[in-house]
Amino acid sequence: MDDPELVERITALADEEHRLEQSRPGGGLSDEQHERLRHIEVALDQCWDLLRQRRARRSSGQDPDAAAVRPEATVEGYQQ
């Protein structure tokens, strides 16, 4: 996945996340919606991490295509 595709994926995931979050007022999310929201959050973290890896590799003269998606346990452990 190249940078424009990653940005497009991030945008689509963020849009879906916002739609789910906006469906909460007055009610809650179903278990299925909570699970979907959790999946989206992890996928967003992985996409952002991959995009950062690609940019860092490119700026240091390395091949951005050698960047790889890191596991959930890795990206979810980052401090923000």
A tleap script that builds the chain and sets N, CA, C and O, in Angstrom:
source leaprc.protein.ff14SB
mol = sequence {
  NMET ASP ASP PRO GLU LEU VAL GLU ARG ILE
  THR ALA LEU ALA ASP GLU GLU HIE ARG LEU
  GLU GLN SER ARG PRO GLY GLY GLY LEU SER
  ASP GLU GLN HIE GLU ARG LEU ARG HIE ILE
  GLU VAL ALA LEU ASP GLN CYS TRP ASP LEU
  LEU ARG GLN ARG ARG ALA ARG ARG SER SER
  GLY GLN ASP PRO ASP ALA ALA ALA VAL ARG
  PRO GLU ALA THR VAL GLU GLY TYR GLN CGLN
}
set mol.1.N position { 0.858 -1.170 0.000 }
set mol.1.CA position { 0.000 0.000 0.000 }
set mol.1.C position { 0.908 1.238 0.000 }
set mol.1.O position { 1.792 1.360 0.847 }
set mol.2.N position { 0.689 2.144 -0.940 }
set mol.2.CA position { 1.505 3.354 -0.993 }
set mol.2.C position { 0.882 4.453 -0.132 }
set mol.2.O position { -0.201 4.277 0.425 }
set mol.3.N position { 1.581 5.592 -0.030 }
set mol.3.CA position { 1.130 6.657 0.868 }
set mol.3.C position { -0.274 7.174 0.543 }
set mol.3.O position { -1.087 7.294 1.459 }
set mol.4.N position { -0.595 7.482 -0.708 }
set mol.4.CA position { -1.952 7.958 -0.996 }
set mol.4.C position { -3.029 6.930 -0.631 }
set mol.4.O position { -4.102 7.302 -0.156 }
set mol.5.N position { -2.751 5.653 -0.849 }
set mol.5.CA position { -3.708 4.613 -0.474 }
set mol.5.C position { -3.874 4.555 1.045 }
set mol.5.O position { -4.984 4.364 1.542 }
set mol.6.N position { -2.779 4.718 1.776 }
set mol.6.CA position { -2.848 4.732 3.239 }
set mol.6.C position { -3.674 5.909 3.740 }
set mol.6.O position { -4.506 5.758 4.635 }
set mol.7.N position { -3.440 7.079 3.160 }
set mol.7.CA position { -4.200 8.266 3.566 }
set mol.7.C position { -5.686 8.061 3.267 }
set mol.7.O position { -6.540 8.437 4.070 }
set mol.8.N position { -5.989 7.475 2.128 }
set mol.8.CA position { -7.381 7.189 1.761 }
set mol.8.C position { -8.006 6.207 2.760 }
set mol.8.O position { -9.152 6.386 3.174 }
set mol.9.N position { -7.267 5.190 3.140 }
set mol.9.CA position { -7.753 4.197 4.112 }
set mol.9.C position { -7.976 4.847 5.481 }
set mol.9.O position { -8.982 4.588 6.141 }
set mol.10.N position { -7.035 5.688 5.899 }
set mol.10.CA position { -7.161 6.401 7.171 }
set mol.10.C position { -8.420 7.262 7.168 }
set mol.10.O position { -9.175 7.277 8.140 }
set mol.11.N position { -8.636 7.971 6.078 }
set mol.11.CA position { -9.822 8.831 5.964 }
set mol.11.C position { -11.109 8.020 6.055 }
set mol.11.O position { -12.047 8.411 6.751 }
set mol.12.N position { -11.152 6.895 5.354 }
set mol.12.CA position { -12.354 6.050 5.375 }
set mol.12.C position { -12.610 5.494 6.778 }
set mol.12.O position { -13.748 5.475 7.247 }
set mol.13.N position { -11.553 5.048 7.437 }
set mol.13.CA position { -11.707 4.514 8.796 }
set mol.13.C position { -12.138 5.607 9.775 }
set mol.13.O position { -13.005 5.380 10.619 }
set mol.14.N position { -11.540 6.781 9.662 }
set mol.14.CA position { -11.894 7.894 10.548 }
set mol.14.C position { -13.347 8.312 10.333 }
set mol.14.O position { -14.053 8.619 11.294 }
set mol.15.N position { -13.796 8.325 9.078 }
set mol.15.CA position { -15.199 8.656 8.787 }
set mol.15.C position { -16.135 7.644 9.431 }
set mol.15.O position { -17.150 8.015 10.020 }
set mol.16.N position { -15.792 6.368 9.315 }
set mol.16.CA position { -16.633 5.329 9.916 }
set mol.16.C position { -16.626 5.443 11.447 }
set mol.16.O position { -17.660 5.272 12.093 }
set mol.17.N position { -15.465 5.730 12.011 }
set mol.17.CA position { -15.355 5.917 13.464 }
set mol.17.C position { -16.260 7.062 13.927 }
set mol.17.O position { -16.972 6.933 14.923 }
set mol.18.N position { -16.228 8.169 13.206 }
set mol.18.CA position { -17.066 9.319 13.563 }
set mol.18.C position { -18.557 8.995 13.459 }
set mol.18.O position { -19.346 9.410 14.308 }
set mol.19.N position { -18.934 8.261 12.428 }
set mol.19.CA position { -20.347 7.874 12.276 }
set mol.19.C position { -20.802 7.008 13.456 }
set mol.19.O position { -21.894 7.195 13.992 }
set mol.20.N position { -19.958 6.070 13.846 }
set mol.20.CA position { -20.305 5.218 14.989 }
set mol.20.C position { -20.404 6.032 16.275 }
set mol.20.O position { -21.335 5.849 17.059 }
set mol.21.N position { -19.461 6.917 16.487 }
set mol.21.CA position { -19.457 7.727 17.703 }
set mol.21.C position { -20.669 8.657 17.747 }
set mol.21.O position { -21.205 8.915 18.825 }
set mol.22.N position { -21.104 9.158 16.608 }
set mol.22.CA position { -22.244 10.060 16.561 }
set mol.22.C position { -23.562 9.322 16.755 }
set mol.22.O position { -24.588 9.945 17.027 }
set mol.23.N position { -23.543 8.025 16.620 }
set mol.23.CA position { -24.770 7.251 16.792 }
set mol.23.C position { -25.060 6.989 18.272 }
set mol.23.O position { -26.090 6.398 18.596 }
set mol.24.N position { -24.185 7.412 19.165 }
set mol.24.CA position { -24.322 7.167 20.599 }
set mol.24.C position { -25.348 8.023 21.328 }
set mol.24.O position { -25.999 7.499 22.232 }
set mol.25.N position { -25.544 9.307 21.002 }
set mol.25.CA position { -26.357 10.175 21.855 }
set mol.25.C position { -27.682 9.542 22.269 }
set mol.25.O position { -28.442 9.051 21.435 }
set mol.26.N position { -27.942 9.564 23.577 }
set mol.26.CA position { -29.195 9.053 24.101 }
set mol.26.C position { -29.233 7.544 24.262 }
set mol.26.O position { -30.000 7.034 25.079 }
set mol.27.N position { -28.458 6.850 23.534 }
set mol.27.CA position { -28.421 5.388 23.623 }
set mol.27.C position { -26.974 4.972 23.709 }
set mol.27.O position { -26.092 5.825 23.803 }
set mol.28.N position { -26.725 3.757 23.681 }
set mol.28.CA position { -25.354 3.287 23.689 }
set mol.28.C position { -25.084 2.557 22.403 }
set mol.28.O position { -25.942 2.465 21.525 }
set mol.29.N position { -23.914 2.054 22.308 }
set mol.29.CA position { -23.585 1.230 21.155 }
set mol.29.C position { -23.882 -0.223 21.502 }
set mol.29.O position { -23.749 -0.647 22.650 }
set mol.30.N position { -24.275 -0.954 20.510 }
set mol.30.CA position { -24.479 -2.387 20.706 }
set mol.30.C position { -23.111 -3.048 20.884 }
set mol.30.O position { -22.081 -2.431 20.612 }
set mol.31.N position { -23.102 -4.271 21.328 }
set mol.31.CA position { -21.843 -5.004 21.475 }
set mol.31.C position { -21.118 -5.095 20.138 }
set mol.31.O position { -19.894 -4.981 20.071 }
set mol.32.N position { -21.889 -5.300 19.081 }
set mol.32.CA position { -21.306 -5.391 17.737 }
set mol.32.C position { -20.669 -4.054 17.336 }
set mol.32.O position { -19.585 -4.032 16.753 }
set mol.33.N position { -21.338 -2.954 17.647 }
set mol.33.CA position { -20.790 -1.632 17.324 }
set mol.33.C position { -19.541 -1.331 18.145 }
set mol.33.O position { -18.588 -0.747 17.630 }
set mol.34.N position { -19.540 -1.727 19.421 }
set mol.34.CA position { -18.339 -1.554 20.249 }
set mol.34.C position { -17.164 -2.332 19.665 }
set mol.34.O position { -16.043 -1.829 19.601 }
set mol.35.N position { -17.433 -3.550 19.246 }
set mol.35.CA position { -16.375 -4.384 18.664 }
set mol.35.C position { -15.866 -3.749 17.371 }
set mol.35.O position { -14.659 -3.714 17.133 }
set mol.36.N position { -16.767 -3.254 16.546 }
set mol.36.CA position { -16.376 -2.605 15.294 }
set mol.36.C position { -15.542 -1.356 15.579 }
set mol.36.O position { -14.539 -1.112 14.909 }
set mol.37.N position { -15.957 -0.565 16.574 }
set mol.37.CA position { -15.217 0.638 16.942 }
set mol.37.C position { -13.807 0.280 17.398 }
set mol.37.O position { -12.842 0.950 17.028 }
set mol.38.N position { -13.689 -0.754 18.187 }
set mol.38.CA position { -12.370 -1.210 18.652 }
set mol.38.C position { -11.508 -1.634 17.469 }
set mol.38.O position { -10.325 -1.299 17.408 }
set mol.39.N position { -12.094 -2.364 16.536 }
set mol.39.CA position { -11.365 -2.803 15.344 }
set mol.39.C position { -10.891 -1.586 14.525 }
set mol.39.O position { -9.760 -1.561 14.039 }
set mol.40.N position { -11.744 -0.606 14.383 }
set mol.40.CA position { -11.395 0.608 13.637 }
set mol.40.C position { -10.233 1.330 14.314 }
set mol.40.O position { -9.294 1.765 13.646 }
set mol.41.N position { -10.296 1.456 15.638 }
set mol.41.CA position { -9.237 2.151 16.377 }
set mol.41.C position { -7.889 1.472 16.173 }
set mol.41.O position { -6.878 2.147 15.982 }
set mol.42.N position { -7.865 0.151 16.213 }
set mol.42.CA position { -6.619 -0.594 16.000 }
set mol.42.C position { -6.134 -0.410 14.567 }
set mol.42.O position { -4.952 -0.156 14.333 }
set mol.43.N position { -7.048 -0.537 13.609 }
set mol.43.CA position { -6.673 -0.381 12.201 }
set mol.43.C position { -6.131 1.020 11.934 }
set mol.43.O position { -5.173 1.176 11.177 }
set mol.44.N position { -6.733 2.043 12.547 }
set mol.44.CA position { -6.231 3.409 12.387 }
set mol.44.C position { -4.823 3.535 12.942 }
set mol.44.O position { -3.952 4.125 12.302 }
set mol.45.N position { -4.594 2.989 14.120 }
set mol.45.CA position { -3.257 3.045 14.714 }
set mol.45.C position { -2.233 2.349 13.820 }
set mol.45.O position { -1.121 2.844 13.640 }
set mol.46.N position { -2.610 1.210 13.266 }
set mol.46.CA position { -1.702 0.482 12.388 }
set mol.46.C position { -1.426 1.264 11.099 }
set mol.46.O position { -0.288 1.308 10.632 }
set mol.47.N position { -2.456 1.875 10.531 }
set mol.47.CA position { -2.273 2.655 9.303 }
set mol.47.C position { -1.378 3.866 9.548 }
set mol.47.O position { -0.467 4.140 8.767 }
set mol.48.N position { -1.644 4.593 10.642 }
set mol.48.CA position { -0.805 5.757 10.961 }
set mol.48.C position { 0.640 5.331 11.191 }
set mol.48.O position { 1.568 5.996 10.730 }
set mol.49.N position { 0.827 4.235 11.896 }
set mol.49.CA position { 2.181 3.736 12.154 }
set mol.49.C position { 2.879 3.377 10.845 }
set mol.49.O position { 4.045 3.719 10.645 }
set mol.50.N position { 2.170 2.692 9.960 }
set mol.50.CA position { 2.757 2.319 8.676 }
set mol.50.C position { 3.113 3.559 7.856 }
set mol.50.O position { 4.174 3.602 7.233 }
set mol.51.N position { 2.253 4.551 7.849 }
set mol.51.CA position { 2.533 5.784 7.115 }
set mol.51.C position { 3.772 6.477 7.686 }
set mol.51.O position { 4.620 6.953 6.931 }
set mol.52.N position { 3.880 6.536 9.018 }
set mol.52.CA position { 5.066 7.136 9.651 }
set mol.52.C position { 6.327 6.351 9.305 }
set mol.52.O position { 7.371 6.939 9.025 }
set mol.53.N position { 6.230 5.026 9.324 }
set mol.53.CA position { 7.384 4.199 8.954 }
set mol.53.C position { 7.829 4.499 7.529 }
set mol.53.O position { 9.017 4.680 7.259 }
set mol.54.N position { 6.859 4.549 6.623 }
set mol.54.CA position { 7.184 4.796 5.213 }
set mol.54.C position { 7.859 6.158 5.045 }
set mol.54.O position { 8.847 6.278 4.320 }
set mol.55.N position { 7.331 7.171 5.707 }
set mol.55.CA position { 7.913 8.513 5.601 }
set mol.55.C position { 9.306 8.560 6.201 }
set mol.55.O position { 10.198 9.200 5.646 }
set mol.56.N position { 9.503 7.893 7.321 }
set mol.56.CA position { 10.821 7.864 7.966 }
set mol.56.C position { 11.827 7.135 7.084 }
set mol.56.O position { 12.960 7.590 6.930 }
set mol.57.N position { 11.429 6.031 6.517 }
set mol.57.CA position { 12.331 5.283 5.639 }
set mol.57.C position { 12.692 6.129 4.412 }
set mol.57.O position { 13.852 6.179 4.003 }
set mol.58.N position { 11.703 6.778 3.841 }
set mol.58.CA position { 11.945 7.611 2.661 }
set mol.58.C position { 12.912 8.745 2.996 }
set mol.58.O position { 13.842 9.011 2.233 }
set mol.59.N position { 12.700 9.416 4.133 }
set mol.59.CA position { 13.542 10.560 4.487 }
set mol.59.C position { 14.967 10.137 4.849 }
set mol.59.O position { 15.881 10.960 4.808 }
set mol.60.N position { 15.165 8.867 5.201 }
set mol.60.CA position { 16.520 8.405 5.510 }
set mol.60.C position { 17.153 7.657 4.343 }
set mol.60.O position { 18.191 7.013 4.498 }
set mol.61.N position { 16.522 7.745 3.175 }
set mol.61.CA position { 17.087 7.147 1.971 }
set mol.61.C position { 16.842 5.655 1.844 }
set mol.61.O position { 17.460 4.995 1.008 }
set mol.62.N position { 15.946 5.111 2.665 }
set mol.62.CA position { 15.631 3.688 2.590 }
set mol.62.C position { 14.368 3.475 1.767 }
set mol.62.O position { 13.653 4.421 1.436 }
set mol.63.N position { 14.115 2.235 1.451 }
set mol.63.CA position { 12.946 1.867 0.647 }
set mol.63.C position { 11.677 1.911 1.500 }
set mol.63.O position { 11.546 1.117 2.432 }
set mol.64.N position { 10.737 2.821 1.206 }
set mol.64.CA position { 9.502 2.882 1.992 }
set mol.64.C position { 8.653 1.624 1.863 }
set mol.64.O position { 7.860 1.316 2.753 }
set mol.65.N position { 8.812 0.897 0.765 }
set mol.65.CA position { 8.032 -0.318 0.567 }
set mol.65.C position { 8.477 -1.458 1.487 }
set mol.65.O position { 7.805 -2.485 1.574 }
set mol.66.N position { 9.602 -1.277 2.169 }
set mol.66.CA position { 10.064 -2.289 3.116 }
set mol.66.C position { 9.374 -2.147 4.474 }
set mol.66.O position { 9.526 -3.010 5.339 }
set mol.67.N position { 8.621 -1.068 4.664 }
set mol.67.CA position { 7.865 -0.883 5.911 }
set mol.67.C position { 6.765 -1.935 5.970 }
set mol.67.O position { 6.238 -2.359 4.941 }
set mol.68.N position { 6.428 -2.349 7.183 }
set mol.68.CA position { 5.416 -3.390 7.345 }
set mol.68.C position { 4.438 -3.025 8.459 }
set mol.68.O position { 4.773 -2.294 9.392 }
set mol.69.N position { 3.229 -3.548 8.338 }
set mol.69.CA position { 2.220 -3.342 9.371 }
set mol.69.C position { 2.687 -4.058 10.631 }
set mol.69.O position { 3.055 -5.233 10.603 }
set mol.70.N position { 2.663 -3.320 11.738 }
set mol.70.CA position { 3.064 -3.924 13.010 }
set mol.70.C position { 1.844 -4.520 13.699 }
set mol.70.O position { 0.718 -4.080 13.467 }
set mol.71.N position { 2.068 -5.520 14.543 }
set mol.71.CA position { 0.954 -6.170 15.240 }
set mol.71.C position { 0.220 -5.221 16.182 }
set mol.71.O position { 0.768 -4.215 16.633 }
set mol.72.N position { -1.025 -5.566 16.465 }
set mol.72.CA position { -1.860 -4.761 17.359 }
set mol.72.C position { -1.169 -4.507 18.692 }
set mol.72.O position { -1.187 -3.385 19.199 }
set mol.73.N position { -0.560 -5.542 19.261 }
set mol.73.CA position { 0.084 -5.387 20.582 }
set mol.73.C position { 1.191 -4.335 20.542 }
set mol.73.O position { 1.446 -3.667 21.545 }
set mol.74.N position { 1.834 -4.186 19.422 }
set mol.74.CA position { 2.909 -3.202 19.294 }
set mol.74.C position { 2.337 -1.804 19.188 }
set mol.74.O position { 2.718 -0.928 19.965 }
set mol.75.N position { 1.436 -1.570 18.251 }
set mol.75.CA position { 0.930 -0.210 18.030 }
set mol.75.C position { 0.045 0.267 19.172 }
set mol.75.O position { -0.016 1.467 19.442 }
set mol.76.N position { -0.635 -0.643 19.840 }
set mol.76.CA position { -1.492 -0.245 20.945 }
set mol.76.C position { -0.687 0.060 22.204 }
set mol.76.O position { -1.212 0.650 23.149 }
set mol.77.N position { 0.583 -0.338 22.222 }
set mol.77.CA position { 1.434 -0.080 23.376 }
set mol.77.C position { 2.167 1.254 23.301 }
set mol.77.O position { 2.838 1.640 24.259 }
set mol.78.N position { 2.053 1.961 22.187 }
set mol.78.CA position { 2.748 3.236 22.033 }
set mol.78.C position { 2.168 4.290 22.957 }
set mol.78.O position { 0.962 4.318 23.204 }
set mol.79.N position { 3.031 5.158 23.464 }
set mol.79.CA position { 2.598 6.304 24.259 }
set mol.79.C position { 2.303 7.443 23.300 }
set mol.79.O position { 3.044 7.663 22.342 }
set mol.80.N position { 1.222 8.168 23.559 }
set mol.80.CA position { 0.889 9.301 22.683 }
set mol.80.C position { 0.935 10.580 23.433 }
set mol.80.O position { 0.684 11.640 22.861 }
savepdb mol mol.pdb
quit
